[in-house]
């Protein structure tokens, strides 16, 4: 949830359910293979992080996934993509139902994705998107695939946290502060802050392949999901239009490098992304018209960043192909040449 404050700035409601699923079950929810269901939308950048991390770590069997429709009303994300409009495991039409079960009544905060639902009760356990991916790396380790990468290595955590702090404030959430600004001055400040940080990231990535260290980490996952949506949505819809991603050479090559890495580009559904933003945000786009562009073929172009060295998965290995029922339709993805 979010609102525009008195100064015209955009504030994100960050009151998430902080309950955690851990190896020792200290919050009452121990890690158990098959017990929980990860609910996502492929449109949502916050949920996209969890989709990527789950796939890189090979948690598909241990943590099954449900995909919500990219288009929803004010009441909740829904399961219109599923047969009869209901999640086949939870049996619900609206994600709100799982939140209300957690609250024991009407849940008064934002109905957000990603959310992890306990299938034994049908109630949401957590929607704390930042902690979810860290816990998938650390608390779910017993269920990782052989060769899973270390996305949050202890020796790099301080630096990863440092980078993530600025990426969240100025880029991940920054595009929303630009897009939902309520005054010209609030828009200008948010716009300048966003592009200052993107320039900072360009400088950081000019001589190193990944954000922290020489392998893919949590930091790369968090930045990628915003960059992936930049030209398709944020440049036009959110008025982040100083430059397209494709006009920022370092970040464009970096994003293509990750996109072409198994586990990243194969999770992106550009049809869902565009439909969600342009159809749902009627305060910004009253007609609900979804643009046909941009041309996505550039995502397949060579990136040349191998010359910077680095090992995408460290001592691990790439994930295998997506499981059959999680493959993004070819017409929604530039991976289908």
Secondary structure by P-SEA (a helix, b strand, c coil): ccccccccbbbbbccccccccccccccccccccccbbbbbbcccaaaaaaaaaaaaacccccbbbbbcccccccccccccccccccccccccccaaaaaaaaaccccccccccccccccccccccccaaaaaaaaaacccccccccccccccccccaaaaaaaaaaaaacccaaaaaaaacccaaaaaaaaaaaaaaaaaaaaaaccccccccccccaaaaaaaaaaaaccccccccccccccccccaaaaaaaaaaaaacccccccccaaaaaaaaaaaaccccccccccccccccccccccccccccccccccbbbbcccccccccccccccccc
